[in-house]
Amino acid sequence: MLFFDMNNVFYRYRVAQEISALEESIAEQKEKIARLEVQKRELFGNERKLERFAREKYLMKRDGEDIFVIVDDNQNKKEEE
């Protein structure tokens, strides 16, 4: 029964490993959610931070403004390697 049954030792060991990996993933995702909630509270609680985030992340601008995006060639070369 240890080796020939459908719920043999090897199967149960593999399932236990999968469960522990999923539990670790859940913990990581909960930490990520907590960090994002803190960031959300900071952004929506402060008008200047929200504006800065929108400008940097989504390249938003005010009417009459021009945006210049500076790309670092050295950084692009490092990413390609």
N, C-alpha and C positions, 0 to 999 in steps of 0.2 A: 504494500500500500504506500510505502514511502516513495517508490520510484515508478510504479505502474498506474497509479490512480491519476485522474485529471487534476487533482489538487496536490500534486507531488511537491516535494521539497524545493525543487528547482523553480517551479512555477511560482510558488509562494514567495521565494526569495526575490524573484524578478518583480513581482507585484509590489513587494515591500519597498524595493528600490525606487520604483516608479512613484509610489505614494510619497516617499520622502523627497524626491525631486520636485513633485508637484507642490508639496507643502512649502519648500524653499521658495519656489516661484511665487506662491501666494504671498509669502512674507515680503518678498522683494516688491511685488506689485502694491501691497498695502503701504510700504514705505514711500514708494513713488507717488501714490495718491496723496499721502499726507504732505509731501513736499509741494505738490502741485496745488493743494488747497491753501497752503501758506502763501504761495506765490500769487494765487488768485485773490486772496484777501488783501495782500499788499498792493496789487495792481488796481483793483476796483475801489480801494480805500484812498488812493492818492492819484489825483488827476495827472500830475506831472509824470509819475511812473508809468501810467497807462499810455500816455502820449509817447513817451520814449520807447516803450515796448512796441507800440504800433509802428513807429518810424523805423526801428531797427529790424524787426521781424518781418513786417509786411511792406516795407518801403512806402508807407503812407506819407502824405505831405499836406500842407495847408495850401489854400489857393494862392497862386502867385509865387510859390517857392519852386526851386529847382533842386533835384536830387542828383548827387554825384556819387556813384558807387566805385570805391577804390578796391581793386583786386590785387592781392599780393601774389606775384608770379612765383616767388620762392615757395610759398605755401602750396600752390597748385602743383608744383614739381614734386614736392614731398609726398603729396597724396597719390600721385601717379605711380610712384615707386613702390 
